[in-house]
């Protein structure tokens, strides 16, 4: 909720600072209009060649990668980097996800990144930001939530289990006695 509020306030500030330029750009169009408006400045939207399934998959996979790799970065069992480098590495991760998945939908990968600004544009446009692009608004909300859970689940039940087994000194169902197997 705090992230949504922060994104809403940031969008309001952005709008107020650039109101003159936005109005000059959109002319008589509604700010939320996908083709003539400036909503794309505030929130994500799919490119013309991306359908609903592709947009959902894009957000789902991008967020699953983000969460799964954040788990890998911060997991103390996984030979983590020094704690003070985690934000830098996570920042590089977000840039990599943006470079890989950003073209199709603008990579929300966090519901607040899209929903807060979309609320602001709805406030100033009469609610049209929720109906543009065939009611696309739900995809950057639902897909990152489901993708984040999937990324955490995949990490925990693959890499996490291996790391836990290493810590316990077990391999499969056989107990490790400290001898090398040849």
Steps between C-alpha positions, in 0.01 A plus 500: 500500500786738581664430165174573318461825693861596426455427130172698499670804658799470265265492199317806633829689539612392152168616356511837675861566399445406135134601462579761234701259287243223543213726397697624199576141399150357536304802379131424537548125557438345837821440693412131537451445124740226396575640157475879540527545875794501739397217731802303384717749687337397827414132475579192295314392189548227241638566156253459212648160409459354852181316588353434842672162542837641392469799732401281794785260428747784468410644840471155661840377383676831568372510857566129560860553389531809719370334816678167443833670438455735796450189713825362356686824566392542862492133608779462758529129417590583140846656542348848487686807390593749766182649646589853396513393132151347494322823396747556216463144371120517529513829308700331224243219504216747448689664212558156342131411533406838353737451207364150440128546568443874486413542134171311502324655798735735683574240772290599799642206708336668800127578515564834671718619212196492271198530730595817691566711189196348328287616795637853459428504128150366574456790741593760238345324198165394636589135548598418144840360597328179609317441172780570251658210312199274556512536879871411513531641855454162671802336334773709672320437830420128483792365294776638730319372809463151356847510342663606826341209686606264221859629508520454877344153475738391223803623695390341828415165348805472276808691613374549856452128554847421365657760729301370796614144425862619481465668838354185652765287333257277314485400138164368390401231749853379580688646794838655423784358712766747388658267243538571131310272265704367209 
